[in-house]
Amino acid sequence: MQLSRFYLYLTSIYRFGIIALVIALDVLTGFDYELHKLMIYALFILYGIVFAVFRVNKWIAYTELLGIIILLTFINEPVLNYLFMIPFLNFISSDAKKMDVLLFWLVSVCYIYFATESLEQQLITTIALSIGLLAALYMLHQKFYHIEKLSNELFKSKEEIKEYRNEITTQEQGLEITMKMFYHMRELSEAKNEEEVISKMLFGSKAFFNAMYACLYTKEEGYEHYEKTQEEGDSSRFEVADSLEDLPENKEAFFDNQMMRTPIVVNGEDWGVIVIYGKRMAIGEKGQMVLSPFNESDFETMLTYIYSVTKRITEMQISHQNLFLANNDFLTKVPNRRYFWEQLDRMIDLGQRGDEFGVLIIDIDNFKNFNDTYGHDMGDSVLKIVAETIANAVRKADIVGRIGGEEFAVILYKPKSEGMMVADRIRKMVATVPGPPRQITLSIGLAYFGKHGVTVEEIMKNADAAMYKAKTTGKNKVVEYAYGMGMERH
């Protein structure tokens, strides 16, 4: 292919050179501007232009050979004989076969025979030139055939090497992305909560592809679309929607030159969609970053990473659920006795450092009658109502727990001597809850750290004594511990 182009240029230059030489010789010997000569020279120039645009092959060589023979038949110009070199070169450098070599040689021999004017020299000249031409044709054609073959093989090898280099470059980039992916997958295991997992996912997804921007869409229960909840990078160069409609096409994987969209499924349910914009690659010695299209390999990498993300989120949800079940009462969902005492131990340490807190012990009045009169289902409902009402009546810093069958306890953090007011608010809120077949009343005892004890046992014992005092003095009331209250129970 390369040699064919080379000879096309070479023969074109040679052909126009011969034509220019013929015209120049005619001008120097007295050009008379006759119309037929002007037409012949115009035909020469047209011949040069036409054959300059054709690629080298055996049929062009045949055509040009016959054209030159016809020209020489009508124009007796010896310089034009040099034009025979062009089809000769074109022929030996073309894709001609052995039979074509013989045919080309035969045509040339016929011309030589009829072009020789002297009958004595006709036979000798024809034999001599035909033998020389045949030898030259055959040997040079074979040489050029091998050269052309080697040239094509070299060109093919260069193309293969180029493809291999591109493939190696792609593999290196893929390896780099994979290494980044494993690094960020390891970071997922260090995340402490779901929010941190999501943040790391966005940062990692953007870093894999040196992307310019990444965003996460999630769907809240009851909504008909996905809202953009988190983002990473600069979105100014892209058209980024603030929300995605809850349509199948928006939840399917997709990638093109500009962006890649990957759905996220957690526990078999549609959880969200992550979209990455502006993948970039480093090129050149200086590592200049240029935009690059996303491909199938990028998508597979992203799917692997998203699988790790969803697995980590699932693990956290299971761990959180297990922790919740371990620390909370199954029926009322408030902390159980074990967890409550652990928190009370922690509060003792804080109290010894100067923090104030108080403890309420709450007992449901006549709870046994609920079970005996209305059944255990109603008793369970009463327990849930009381737990939910207490949790709503206190602050987030306070800790509610179920410490017995119908007994609850509350740690009031820094109550500022308002424990009685908080306890009475709880009592009144429970008493006004609609739904149960009869009013729910509470007996509540209060004890403060430091004032009524400095250990877990002392505080709980004295708060319990105050609650017992509330029960024995009419129920449905709040009592703060006073010295000697617990003695009547012994």
C-alpha positions in Angstrom: 0.0 0.0 0.0 2.8 2.4 0.9 4.8 1.5 -2.2 1.8 1.9 -4.5 1.3 5.4 -3.2 5.0 6.1 -3.7 5.0 5.0 -7.3 1.8 6.9 -8.0 3.6 10.1 -6.9 6.8 9.2 -8.8 5.1 8.2 -12.1 2.9 11.3 -12.0 6.0 13.6 -11.7 7.8 11.6 -14.4 4.8 11.7 -16.7 4.3 15.5 -16.4 8.1 15.9 -16.9 8.0 14.1 -20.2 5.0 16.1 -21.4 6.7 19.4 -20.3 9.9 18.3 -22.2 7.9 17.6 -25.4 6.2 21.0 -25.3 9.5 22.8 -24.5 11.3 21.1 -27.4 8.5 22.1 -29.7 8.6 25.7 -28.5 12.4 25.9 -28.9 12.3 24.4 -32.5 9.7 27.0 -33.6 6.2 26.5 -32.2 3.7 27.9 -34.6 0.6 27.7 -32.4 -1.3 25.5 -34.8 -4.8 24.5 -33.6 -4.2 20.7 -33.9 -0.9 21.0 -31.9 -2.7 22.9 -29.2 -5.3 20.2 -29.1 -2.6 17.5 -28.9 -0.8 19.3 -26.0 -4.1 19.8 -24.2 -4.7 16.1 -24.7 -1.2 15.4 -23.3 -2.0 17.4 -20.2 -5.4 15.8 -19.8 -3.7 12.4 -20.1 -1.2 13.3 -17.4 -4.0 14.5 -15.0 -6.3 11.5 -15.6 -3.6 8.9 -15.0 -2.2 10.8 -12.0 -5.4 10.2 -10.0 -5.6 6.4 -10.6 -4.1 4.0 -8.2 -1.5 1.7 -9.5 -2.8 -1.7 -10.8 -2.3 -3.9 -13.9 -5.4 -2.6 -15.8 -4.2 1.0 -15.5 -0.8 -0.2 -16.8 -2.5 -1.9 -19.8 -4.6 1.1 -20.6 -1.7 3.6 -20.4 0.5 1.3 -22.5 -2.1 1.2 -25.3 -2.7 4.9 -25.0 1.0 5.6 -25.4 1.2 3.3 -28.4 -1.7 5.1 -30.1 -0.1 8.5 -29.4 3.2 7.4 -31.0 1.3 6.1 -34.0 0.1 9.6 -34.8 2.9 11.7 -33.4 6.5 11.0 -34.3 8.1 12.4 -31.2 11.1 10.2 -29.9 10.9 11.8 -26.4 7.5 10.2 -26.0 9.1 6.7 -26.0 10.3 7.5 -22.5 6.7 7.3 -21.4 6.9 3.5 -21.8 8.8 3.6 -18.5 5.6 4.6 -16.6 3.4 1.6 -17.5 6.5 -0.6 -17.1 7.0 0.7 -13.5 3.3 0.6 -12.7 3.0 -2.9 -14.0 5.9 -4.4 -12.1 4.8 -2.7 -8.9 1.2 -3.8 -9.3 -0.8 -6.9 -8.3 -0.3 -8.5 -11.8 0.0 -12.3 -12.1 2.4 -14.4 -14.3 -0.1 -14.5 -17.2 -0.4 -10.8 -17.0 3.4 -10.5 -17.3 3.3 -12.5 -20.5 0.4 -10.5 -21.9 2.1 -7.2 -21.1 5.4 -8.5 -22.6 3.6 -9.7 -25.8 1.9 -6.3 -26.4 5.3 -4.6 -25.9 7.0 -7.0 -28.3 4.4 -6.4 -31.0 4.9 -2.6 -30.7 8.7 -3.0 -30.9 8.4 -5.2 -34.0 6.1 -2.8 -35.9 7.9 0.3 -34.7 11.3 -0.8 -36.1 11.7 0.7 -39.5 14.6 -1.3 -40.9 13.6 -4.8 -42.0 17.1 -6.1 -41.5 17.2 -5.0 -37.9 13.5 -5.7 -37.2 14.0 -9.4 -36.3 17.2 -9.0 -34.4 16.0 -5.9 -32.5 12.7 -7.5 -31.6 14.3 -10.7 -30.3 17.0 -8.8 -28.3 14.6 -6.3 -26.7 11.9 -8.9 -26.1 14.3 -11.2 -24.2 15.6 -8.3 -22.2 12.1 -6.9 -21.5 10.8 -10.3 -20.4 13.7 -10.9 -18.1 13.4 -7.4 -16.6 9.6 -7.7 -16.3 9.8 -11.1 -14.6 12.6 -10.4 -12.2 11.6 -6.9 -11.2 7.9 -7.9 -10.8 9.0 -10.7 -8.5 11.2 -8.3 -6.5 8.5 -5.7 -6.3 5.9 -8.3 -5.4 8.0 -9.4 -2.4 8.7 -5.8 -1.5 5.0 -4.9 -1.6 4.2 -8.0 0.4 6.7 -7.1 3.0 5.5 -3.5 3.0 1.9 -4.7 3.5 3.0 -7.1 6.3 5.0 -4.3 7.9 2.0 -1.9 7.7 -0.2 -4.7 9.1 2.3 -5.3 11.9 2.4 -1.6 12.7 -1.4 -1.5 12.9 -1.3 -4.6 15.2 1.3 -3.0 17.4 -0.8 0.2 17.5 -3.8 -1.9 18.5 -1.8 -3.8 21.1 -0.5 -0.5 22.5 -4.1 0.8 22.7 -5.2 -2.4 24.3 -2.3 -2.2 26.8 -3.1 1.4 27.5 -6.8 0.4 28.1 -5.7 -2.5 30.3 -3.4 -0.2 32.3 -6.2 2.3 32.8 -8.5 -0.5 33.7 -5.9 -1.8 36.2 -5.5 1.6 37.7 -9.3 1.9 38.1 -9.5 -1.6 39.6 -6.7 -0.7 42.1 -8.6 2.5 43.1 -11.7 0.4 43.4 -10.1 -2.1 45.8 -8.7 0.8 47.8 -12.1 2.5 48.2 -13.7 -0.9 48.8 -11.4 -1.3 51.8 -12.4 2.1 53.0 -16.0 1.1 53.0 -15.3 -1.4 55.7 -14.0 1.4 57.9 -17.2 3.4 57.6 -19.0 3.8 60.9 -22.5 4.5 59.6 -24.7 4.5 56.4 -24.1 8.2 55.8 -20.4 7.7 55.8 -20.7 4.8 53.4 -22.7 7.0 51.0 -20.2 9.8 51.2 -17.3 7.4 50.5 -19.2 5.8 47.7 -19.7 9.2 45.9 -16.0 10.2 46.5 -14.7 6.8 45.3 -17.0 6.6 42.2 -15.7 10.0 41.1 -12.1 9.1 41.9 -12.2 5.8 39.8 -12.6 7.6 36.6 -11.1 11.0 37.5 -14.6 12.2 36.9 -15.7 15.8 37.2 -19.0 15.2 39.1 -21.0 12.5 40.8 -24.4 12.6 42.4 -26.8 10.3 44.2 -30.6 10.1 43.8 -32.7 8.4 46.5 -36.4 7.8 46.8 -38.3 8.5 50.0 -41.2 6.2 50.8 -44.5 7.5 49.4 -42.8 9.7 46.7 -43.1 9.1 43.0 -39.6 10.3 42.0 -36.0 10.2 43.1 -34.5 13.3 44.7 -30.8 14.3 44.4 -29.6 14.0 48.0 -25.8 14.1 47.7 -23.2 15.3 45.2 -19.5 15.5 44.7 -17.6 17.7 42.3 -18.4 20.5 39.8 -21.7 20.1 37.8 -21.5 23.4 35.9 -20.5 21.7 32.6 -23.3 19.2 32.6 -27.1 19.3 32.6 -27.9 17.6 35.9 -31.5 17.1 36.9 -32.6 17.8 40.5 -34.8 14.7 40.4 -35.5 11.6 38.4 -39.0 10.3 37.6 -39.7 6.8 38.9 -39.6 5.3 35.4 -38.0 2.0 34.3 -35.5 3.8 32.0 -34.2 6.0 34.8 -33.6 2.9 37.0 -31.7 1.0 34.2 -27.9 1.0 33.8 -26.7 3.4 31.0 -23.5 4.9 29.8 -22.3 7.1 26.9 -19.6 9.6 26.1 -20.6 12.0 28.9 -22.2 10.1 31.8 -22.8 6.7 33.4 -25.9 5.9 35.4 -25.9 2.9 37.8 -29.0 1.7 39.8 -28.5 0.7 43.5 -30.6 -2.1 44.9 -30.5 -2.9 48.6 -32.3 -6.1 49.9 -34.0 -6.6 46.6 -35.6 -3.1 46.6 -34.8 0.0 44.5 -32.7 2.1 46.8 -31.2 4.8 44.6 -29.3 5.8 41.4 -25.8 7.1 41.2 -24.8 9.1 38.1 -21.2 10.0 37.2 -20.3 12.7 34.7 -17.1 13.6 32.8 -14.7 10.7 32.8 -11.1 11.9 32.3 -7.9 10.2 31.2 -4.3 11.3 31.6 -2.4 11.5 28.3 1.1 12.6 27.3 4.2 12.9 29.5 2.7 15.7 31.5 -0.4 13.7 32.2 -2.9 16.2 30.8 -6.5 15.3 31.7 -8.8 14.9 28.7 -12.5 13.8 28.6 -13.0 10.2 27.6 -16.2 8.2 26.9 -17.4 5.6 29.4 -17.2 2.0 28.2 -18.4 -1.5 29.2 -15.4 -2.1 31.4 -16.1 1.0 33.4 -19.7 -0.2 33.9 -18.5 -3.6 35.1 -16.1 -1.9 37.5 -19.0 0.2 38.8 -21.3 -2.7 39.3 -18.6 -4.5 41.3 -18.2 -1.5 43.5 -21.9 -0.9 43.9 -22.3 -4.5 45.0 -19.7 -3.9 47.8 -21.6 -0.7 48.8 -24.9 -2.4 49.0 -23.4 -5.3 50.9 -21.9 -2.9 53.4 -25.2 -1.0 53.8 -27.0 -4.3 54.3 -24.4 -5.4 56.9 -24.9 -2.1 58.7 -28.7 -2.4 58.7 -28.5 -6.0 60.0 -25.9 -4.9 62.6 -28.1 -2.0 63.6 -31.1 -4.2 63.8 -29.3 -6.8 65.9 -28.0 -4.1 68.2 -31.4 -2.6 68.5 -32.9 -6.0 69.4 -30.1 -6.7 71.9 -30.5 -3.3 73.6 -34.3 -2.7 73.3 -37.4 -4.3 74.6 -39.1 -6.4 71.9 -42.6 -5.2 72.7 -42.3 -1.5 73.5 -39.1 -0.8 71.5 -37.6 1.2 74.3 -34.2 0.2 75.9 -34.3 -3.0 78.0 -33.2 -3.4 81.6 -29.6 -4.4 80.7 -29.0 -1.4 78.4 -30.7 0.9 80.8 -28.4 -0.1 83.7 -25.3 0.2 81.4 -26.4 3.8 80.6 -27.0 4.4 84.3 -23.4 3.3 85.1 -22.1 5.7 82.5 -24.2 8.5 84.0 -22.7 7.7 87.4 -19.2 8.4 85.9 -20.5 11.7 84.5 -22.2 12.6 87.8 -18.9 12.1 89.6 -17.4 14.6 87.2 -20.0 17.2 88.0 -22.9 16.4 85.7 -26.4 16.3 87.3 -29.1 13.7 86.6 -32.1 12.2 88.2 -34.0 8.9 87.9 -37.7 8.2 87.5 -39.2 4.9 88.3 -42.7 4.5 86.8 -45.2 1.9 87.5 -48.6 1.4 85.8 -51.4 1.4 88.4 -53.6 -1.7 88.5 -51.9 -3.2 85.4 -53.0 -6.7 86.4 -56.6 -5.7 86.0 -56.0 -4.8 82.4 -54.8 -8.3 81.6 -57.4 -10.0 83.7 -60.4 -7.9 82.5 -59.5 -7.2 78.9 -56.9 -9.8 78.0 -53.2 -9.8 77.4 -53.5 -8.1 74.0 -55.0 -5.1 75.7 -52.2 -5.2 78.4 -49.6 -5.2 75.6 -51.3 -2.2 74.0 -51.2 -0.3 77.3 -47.5 -1.0 77.7 -46.8 0.3 74.1 -48.9 3.4 74.8 -47.1 4.2 78.1 -43.6 3.6 76.5 -44.4 5.8 73.5 -45.9 8.6 75.6 -42.9 8.7 78.0 -40.5 8.8 75.1 -42.4 11.7 73.6 -42.6 13.6 76.9 -38.8 13.7 77.6 -35.8 15.1 75.7 -33.5 13.3 73.3 -30.7 13.5 75.9 -32.9 11.6 78.4 -33.0 7.8 78.4 -36.2 5.7 78.7 -36.1 2.0 79.6 -38.4 -0.8 80.5 -37.0 -2.5 83.7 -39.8 -4.8 84.6 -43.2 -6.2 83.6 -45.1 -2.9 84.0 -42.3 -0.8 85.3 -40.4 1.8 83.3 -37.5 4.1 84.2 -36.1 7.4 82.9 -32.7 9.0 83.3 -33.2 12.8 83.3 -29.9 14.4 82.2 -29.3 17.7 83.8 -32.9 18.2 85.0 -32.1 21.5 86.9 -34.4 20.5 89.7 -37.3 20.1 87.3 -37.6 16.4 87.7 -41.0 16.7 89.5 -42.4 18.8 86.7 -41.2 16.4 84.0 -42.6 13.4 85.9 -46.0 15.1 86.4 -46.1 15.9 82.7 -45.6 12.3 81.9 -48.3 11.3 84.3 -50.8 13.7 82.9 -50.0 12.9 79.2 -50.6 9.1 79.9 -53.8 9.8 81.7 -55.3 11.7 78.8 -54.4 9.2 76.1 -57.6 8.1 74.2 -58.2 4.5 73.2 -57.9 2.2 76.3 -61.2 1.0 77.8 -60.3 2.9 81.0 -57.9 5.6 82.1 -54.2 4.7 82.5 -52.6 6.1 85.7 -49.0 6.1 86.8 -47.2 6.1 90.1 -43.8 7.7 89.8 -40.8 8.0 92.1 -38.0 10.4 91.7 -34.4 10.4 93.1 -31.4 12.7 92.3 -27.8 11.7 92.0 -25.8 13.1 94.9 -28.9 14.2 96.8 -30.4 10.7 97.1 -27.4 8.4 96.4 -24.1 8.2 94.6 -24.3 4.6 93.3 -26.5 2.8 90.8 -28.0 0.7 93.6 -28.7 3.6 95.9 -30.4 5.8 93.3 -32.5 2.9 91.9 -33.5 1.7 95.4 -34.5 5.2 96.6 -36.4 6.0 93.4 -38.2 2.7 93.8 -39.0 3.6 97.4 -40.5 6.9 96.3 -42.6 5.1 93.7 -43.9 2.7 96.3 -44.8 5.6 98.5 -46.8 7.1 95.6 -48.7 3.8 95.2 -49.4 3.4 98.9 -50.7 6.9 99.3 -53.4 6.9 96.6 -51.6 6.2 93.3 -51.7 8.4 90.2 -49.1 10.8 91.7 -45.4 11.7 91.7 -43.2 11.5 94.8 -39.7 12.6 95.3 -37.6 10.4 97.6 -37.2 11.5 101.2 -35.1 9.9 104.0 -36.8 6.8 105.5 -39.3 6.1 102.7 -37.9 2.7 102.0 -38.2 1.4 105.6 -41.9 0.6 105.5 -41.2 -2.0 102.8 -39.1 -4.1 105.2 
